[in-house]
Amino acid sequence: MCGIVGYIGKRQAYPILIKGLQRLEYRGYDSAGIALMHDKNLNVYKAKGKVADLVRFAEQQDVSGTIGIAHTRWATHGEPNQVNAHPHYSQSEELALIHNGIIENYAVLKAGLKENGYTFNSETDTEVLIQLIEFVKKTNNADLTTAVQLALNQVVGAYAIAVIEKGKPDIIVAARKGSPLVVGIGDGEFFLASDATPIIEYTNKVVYVGDEEIVTLERDKEIVIKTISNVLKTPEINKLEMTLSQLEKGGFPHFMIKEIFEQPKTLSDSMRGRVNVDENNITLSGFIDNKEKFLNAKRIIITACGTSWHAGLIGMYAIEEFARIPVEVEYSSEFRYRKPVINEDDIVIAISQSGETADTLAAVELAKSKGAFIFGICNVVGASIPRNTHSGCYTHAGPEIGVASTKAFTAQVTVLTMLALMIGREKGTLPEEQYLRTVQELGRIPEKIKYILQQNDAIAQFAKTFTYAQNFIYLGRGYNFPVALEGALKLKEISYIHAEGYPAAEMKHGPIALISQEMPVVVIATSAGMYEKVVSNIQEIKARKGKIISVITEGDEVVKKLSDYSISIPDTEECLVPLLAAIPLQLMAYHIAVVKGCDVDQPRNLAKSVTVE
């Protein structure tokens, strides 16, 4: 949720920290703050709003110093304002802390601290944590690392934290549990961040901090890692594959539209080394290494949240069709709490763009405890889900900065489709002819997306017509039903227009009552899959004067004539239609939001990575 940045070294910290916050602002943008140490002074500056508001506030302040921590917030405990913004001082103002996560037992800790004379200025659980660290430090006459360790042993919840101490300009102490934290190692300097995006500009050497690990970053010394139970760990240094250009807009007005247009490349990257069109073959090492697990599975459970859940639904259609294995798709937030029946011969597929989604991580731990085999699908190398699953597959979509997911979604669908094809072929439940045809067509998908993107200007023009709308309905059948759900979610996320997705046939069971001239209806009406039935549904909408926007197969004149607006996509295999049909829906949502003047990349109340419940 929130974004954490830290620096200690030879350079001035302020510009590095501010640039880091700007890179991480997609994680939260309710408020921002920075703590800097100079001449043994510990200065904290905070502002409600975005990083730009913090920069304006800090213009007249002393921002010198070669050590500091910074934070951009997505509010959990306490409304978004300057007082609740991070960093938080301890009562003596000798310590400053930034925090991502939720301290579940903060009320109990707060009550105990009040009994010991501590007072609180904010409504946050974070202020409770820094007061606790100070209390433990003074009570035990401990150094900062020890104080953090002892305090965290009393904490229930999730956290990524960084702490600095007045008069100690050579040390940052950080820790994590259930919330990501990465350390960058430079030449005589350390960088600290929630993910690698603020670090790549300075170094490609990173250490991914593990759960319940405390990191001590001391000037001119080696990184020290130990667990909260005081066990020393050997740091594992990884090399980043990310490039700086991936973090820039590249001439586009927003990251979202850039990432939509990147999809021909990102899907090619997802398939590179995996789909061999010349040899009519798919290779996923995560499947090959665990082939018997998949072939003997009695059931597959897919668990995810949001857009990833929609990708999971498409995966369910493909796996059941090709592999004939029963599949259930579960919201991670519900799955982890409803006492699910999980067996040792089940496979659980966990999908997450960030690999840090709190509910999905908890679902993974639950399934592991029941003996299930866990397969992760993730976009971020070194994230928590890849580290906590038995096997898996990276999507290789590259950094996704826009909060509303686009390229990560199509990459997830691509990986799930490849997996379904491999299982089906190995089981013998997928006819070889269909397998070969689908592999060939999969290789053509990037070029077909390029064709759809050529209609961007036309979509932008008709999208203006619908900025007035208060509600939308999205309809699809079969593989296109999850696409309808995803299209509706995109519109909700960035334009703040209420939208719902339904299976087209279910329209008659209630939603048809909403149809009017003021209710635009988006229908995915491609020729592959139940075409005639969808046409009948369109006729029903037309009879009630609904405004119809259709996604049709190129050359379809029947639905085109019935529609007020239509977007053509190339013909393809039914299982691959979602990869094409999602693109115009992404573009339409984007252009409606732009015309409405919405903040497309940072929609209100949302954050990219949901690392809290």
N, C-alpha and C positions, 0 to 999 in steps of 0.2 A: 504494500500500500504506500507507505511513506518512502521518501528517498533520503538516503544517508550518504554523506561525503566526508572524508577526512584527509588531512595532509600533514606530514611532518618531513622537513628536509631543509634544503638550502635556499629554495625560492620563496618569494612572497606567497603566502597561502591564499590570500583573498581572491585573486583572479582565478586560481585553480578551483577553489571551492565554488565560486559563483558559476563558472563554466560547467562544473560538475552538476550543480543543481539544475541548470538549464537542460542538461542532458537527461536528468532524472525526473524532470517535472511531470512527465506522463504518469508517474507513480502517485502523484497527489499535488494539488495546487490550491489548497485552502489558505495556507500561510507558509511563510519561510523564515528561516533565521540562521544566524551564524555566530560562532564563538571563536575568538582569536586571542592569542596570548602574545604580549609584547612587553618587554621590560618588567616581567613578572606581574603585569596587569592582565586580568582575565575579563575581556570585554564581550558582552552578549548584545547582539542587535537582532530585532525581530520585527516582522511586519505582517499584517493580515493581507491576504491576496497572493499574487504570484511572485515569482522570483524578481520580476521587474520592479515590483513594489518595494522589495527588500533593497534592491540596488539604489533606488531613489532615496530611501530612508538612510542608507549608509553613506551617501555622498558627502555629508558633513561630519562624518565620524572618523575616528582613528582606526584604520583597517590594516595597519602594519602588523607584521609578525610572520614567522615561518612555521607556525603550527596552528591548526584550527580544525573545527568540525562544523558541519552545516547540515541543514535539514529542510526538506519540503514536505508539507503535511497533508495527509488525507484524514480528516477528523473522525475519531471514534469516541473517545471520552472528552466531552466538552466541546462547545460550539467553536467554529472557526473564528478566532480573534487573536489579537496580539498577545494577550496574557497567556492563552493556551498554546501558543506557538512554541516550537522548540528552537534552540536549546533551553533547558530549564536549569536555573541555578539551584544549588543546595541552599539551605537556610543561611549558612555563613558566607555564601557566594564564593566559596573556595573551590567548588566543583561545578562543572557544567556537563550536561548529558543530552544526547539525542537518542531517540528511540523509535523503532518501528515494531508494531505488534500490540498485544493487549496483555496487561497484567491482571489475571482473573481474580486474584485474592487481594487486590489493592485496597479494598475497604477494610479488611482485617489489619493489614499492615499500617494503613493510615491511622486507624484507631490506636494502635500500639505506639506509633510515633507521636501522636498528639499527647498521649499520657507521659511521654518523655520530653514534652515542651516544644515540639515542632509545630509550626504553623504552615498553612498552605495558601498560596495566592491564586492557583489555577484550579480547574475542574478535572485535570488530567490524571491518569494513572501514572504517567511518566514522572511527574513531580514527586509522587510517592516513592518511586524507585530511586531517584537521586538523593532524596532525604534518607532513605534506608541505607544507601551506600555510605553516606556521610556518617550516620549514626554508628554503623558497624565499624567504620574506619576509626572513629574517635574512641569508641568503647574498647576496641581491641588494639589500639595504637598500631594499626596496620598500614602497610603501604597500599597504594591505589589498586594494584592487581589483586592483592589478597582481599582487600575490602570488597571489590567487585565479586570475587569468587564466593566469599562468605555470604554476601547479600543475595546472590542469585540462587544459592541453596535454599533460601526461604521463599523464593518466587514461584508461583504457579502461573503458567501462561506461555505466550510466545514473545520473542524479543530479538531484535538486533540492536545493539547499543554501542555507543562510543562515548568515552568519558575523558575529560582533561582536567588537570588540577592546577590552580593558581600557584605560581612560584615554582612549578615543575615544567619548564618549557621543552623538555626533551622526551616526553612520553605521552602516548595515547593508549588507552586500554579499551578494547572492544570485545564483544561477545555476541553469540547468537544461539537461538533455539527456535526452530520453526520459521525463521525469517532470514532471507538471504544476506550474505555478507562476503565481500571479495576484497582481498588485499593485493594491491599492485606493488611490485618490488622494482624500484628504479636504482639509479646510481647514487647511493647515499641518501635515499629518500623512500618514503612509503606513501602509498595512496590507499584510501579506504572508500568503499562504495557498496551500495545495495546490489549493483550489477556492474558489469565491466565497461559500460558505455562511457563513464567519466574517466576511465583509466587508459583506454587504448591510445589516446593521443600522446601519452608519456612513456608507456612501457607495455610490452606484450607478455611479461612474466607475472603470473598471478597465483595466489593461493586461495582456494575456496575454503572458507571457514566451515567446519562441521558443526552439527548440533551439539549443544552444551560444551562448546569450546570457547576459551578465553584467549585473546591474542594481545600480546604486549608489543607495541611498536615503539622502540627506543632509538633515538637519534644515534647514528654511527654504530649501531649494534645489529645483530642478526634478529630476525623475527622469532618470537618465542610463543609457542602454543601449548596450552595445557587444558585439561578438562576441568569442569567445576568440582570434580572429585579429586583434583590436584594430581592428575596423571599427565606427565609430559608427552607431547606428540611430536613426531617428526614432520615438518611442513612438506607438503607435496607441491612442487612448483609446476604449473601448467603453462602452455603457450597459447595465447589467444589467436584465433583465426579471423576475428573480426577486423574490418578495415574502417578507417575514419570516414571514408566517403559514404559508407552505409548509414552513417549517423547524420548526414546533411540532407537538405531537401532537394538538392540537385536541380534547381531552377523551378521546381513545382511550388505552388502557393501553400500547400499543406503536406504533411507527411502522409496523410491518408490517401490522397490522390496519387502521390508518388508510389506508395505501396500497392495500390490497385494496379498501376501501370507496370510494376515490377513482376507481376505474376507470371508472364511467360518465362522470365528468367528463373524465378524462384521454383516454379514447378519443374523446369529443366534441371535445376540444382537438386531438387528432391529425388528426381529419377536418375541422376548421373551416377554411373557405376552400379545401378540397380536394374534399370530397364535396358536390355540389349535388343533393340528392334531387329538388327541384322540376324541375330541368332534366335529370335522369338523367345526370349527368356527373361525372367525376373529373378533377381538375387537379393534377398534380405538376410544378412547374416544373423540378425536377431531371431529369425524364424529357423534358418538352417541349423543353428547351434542347439535349438530346442524343438526340433521337428517332432519328435515323439510326443512331447507334451501337447502340442497342437492336434496331432492326429488322434490322440487318445482322449482329448477333452470331451467331457459330457456336456459342458456348458461354458459359454463365454459371457462374462459380465463386463460391460464397458462403463466406466465411471468417469465423470467430467462435470464441468460447470459452464454455463453460458454458451458461447459460440462453440467451444470444444464439445459440448453435449450434442449440439446439432450435427457436428461432424461424426460423432459417435452413432447417431441415428442412421446416417448414410452408411456407415460401416456395418451396422446391423443388417441392413437390407442386402449389402454385398456378401457378407460372410454367410448369412443364411441361404442366399440364392446359390452361391458357388460351393460352399463347404458343407452345407446341410447340418450345421451345428446350431443348436438353439442359442440365441443371443438375447441378453437383457441389457438395456441401457438405463443407467441410474444417475440421477443427480447426486453428486458426491455428498452434498450437505444433508440429504435425506438418507442415503445409503448407510452412512456411518452411524446413524442414530436409531435406525429402525430394527435392530437385531436381525440382520439378514442371515439367511441360510447360505453358508459358504462351505464347499466341500474341497477336499484335497485334490480332486481331479478337475476342479474348475480352473479356468484361466481368467484373470482379471486384467483388463486393458485400461490403464490410466492415461488420460489425455489432458495435457496442459501446455499452453504456449510457453509460459514462463518456467514451468517446472517447480513453481513455488506455491501454487494455489493451496491454501491451508486445508480446505475441506477435502480436496483430492488427495493430498498427502496423508491426512488422517484415514481416509478410506483405504489407501494403500497399506498403512500399518495394520488396520483391522483385518484386511484380507490376508496379509502375511501371517498374522497371528493364528489364522485358521488353517494355514497350510496350503493356501492357493498359490499358484504360479502367477507372478506379477510381470506384466509386459508394459513398459512405458512408451508413450509417444510424446516427444517434447521438442521444443525449438531451441532451447538454451543449453549449450554444452556446460556440464558441471553443475547443473541445478540439482535441487534436492530430490526430485522424482527420479531422474536417471541414477542417482546415487543410492536410492532406496528400493529400486526394482531389480528383479532377477535378470531381466534382459529388456531389450527395447529397440527403438529406432528414432534417430533424430530426423526432424523434418527439413532442416537446412534452408529455412526460409530467410535467414538473416534477421538482424534486429528489426523488430516491429515497434515503432515509436507511437504511431497513432493508437489512441486508446481503443477505438472500435476496430476489432480484428478483421483483416481482409486476407492478406497473403498467407497468414498462418492457418486460416481456415481451409483454404484450398490445398495447402500443403498437407494438412492433417488428413483430408479426404483422399488425397493421392496415396499417402502411406497406407491408409486403411484399405484402399482398393487393391494396392499391390499385395498386401498381406492376404486379403480374401482370395485373390487369384492364385497365390502360391499354395495356400491350404487346400483349395479346391482341386488344383492339379495333382497335388501329392496324394490326396484322398481318393482321387479318381471320380469325384462327384461332379466335376466340371468337364464337359466335352472338350476334347483337344482343339477342335475347330474353333469353338467359342473362345477358348483361352488364347489361341494364336491371333484371332481377329481382334480381341480386346487389347492384347499387348501392342499390336501394331497401331491401333487407334490411340492408345495412351501416349505413345510417342508423338502423335500429331496434335495433341491437346494444346501445347504452348503456342503453336502457330495459329490455331483456331481462336485462342484468346486474343491474339494480336488483331485478328479480324474484328472481333467484338469491340475492342478498344477504339477502333476507327469510328465507331458510332458515338463516341463521347460527346461531341458537339451537339448532335441531334438530341441525345438524352438530356443534355444541359438545357436545351431550348424548351422541350415539353415539360421538364421538371418544374419550370417556373410556374406553370399552370396550377400546380398542386400545393403551393406554399400556403394557400388559404385553408387547406384541409385540417380538420381537427382529429380525424380518425381515418385509418386505412384497414382494409382486410387483404391478406395475402392467401392465395389458394394454390395448392398443388396436390398431386397424387403420386403414390409410389415413391420412387427416389426423390421426387420433387417436393414432397411434403416437408421434409426437413429444410429444403431450400426456402420454402415459404416462411417457415419459422425464422430462419436466419435473416431473410430479407426484412421481415417485420422488426426483428431485433435491431438491425442496422439503423432503420428509420427512427425507432424509439431513442436509441442511444445518442444520435448526433443532431436530430432535428427537434426532438421533444414532442413529436406527434405520436399520439396513441395509435398503435398498430398491433394487430393480432394475426397470427398464421393459423390456418385450419387445413385439414384434408378437404379437398374440394367437395367430396360427397357429403361431408358433415355440415356443409353450409345450410342444408335444409333442416337440420336439427337445432335451429336456433339463430345462428348469425344472419340468415336471410331476412330476419325481421329488421335488421339495421340498414338494409340496402335502400339507398335513395340517390337523388342527383348529387347530394353533398358527400357521398361515401365512395371514394375511389376504391376500386378492387383490382389488385394485381393478380393475374392468373398466369401460372407457368403452364403453358399449353403446347409443349413440344410433341412432335409426332411419335417419339418413342415412349410407349407406356400409356395405356388407357386413354388414348387421344379422343375417341368418339365420346366417351363419358364426360371428359372435361369440356368438350364442345357443348354438350347438353347443359352442363353447369353454367357456362357462359351465356347460353340462351336464356336461362332462368334469371340471371343478373340483368341482362339486356331488357327483358320484359318488365323489370321493375325500375328501369331508367338509371341503373348504376353506371358509373364511369369506369370503363374497362381499360386497363393497361396490360397488355399481354406480352409474354416472352414466348416467341414462336420459333419453329424450325424454319430455316431459310427456304423460301419458295411456297410457304403455306399461305394461300390467299383466302381460305375459308375463315380462319380465326382473325386474320388481318382485317377483313371487312366488318367483322362483328365488333372490333375493338376501336376505341377512341384513339389509342396510341399503341403501337406495337414495336417490339425490339426483336430483331432476327438474330438467331445464333446458328452456327453450322450444325449439320446433322452429325450424330455420333452414336456410339453404343449407349443403351439406356442407363447403364451403371455409371457412365461418365458424364451424363447430362448435367449433374450438379456442378461440375467443375466449370462448365460454360454458363449455365443459367444464373449462377451466383454473381457473375461479373456485372451484368446490367443492373441488378438490384443494388449492388454496392455503389455503382455510379449514380443511380437515381437518388439514393439516400444522401450521398455526398452533395449533389447539386441542389437538392431541396434545402439542405442545411445551410449551404453557402448563401443562397438567395435570402434565406431567413436571417442571416447575420449571426448564426450560431458559431461557437468555438468548436470547430470540427475536430481538431486534434486532442482537445482537452475538454470534453463535454462535462457539464456540471454534475457534481456529486459522484463522478466515476473515477476510477483509477485503473491502470493497466493490469497490475498484478494484485490479486486479492489474497493477501497473506494473513488476513485475520478472518474470524468467523463473522 
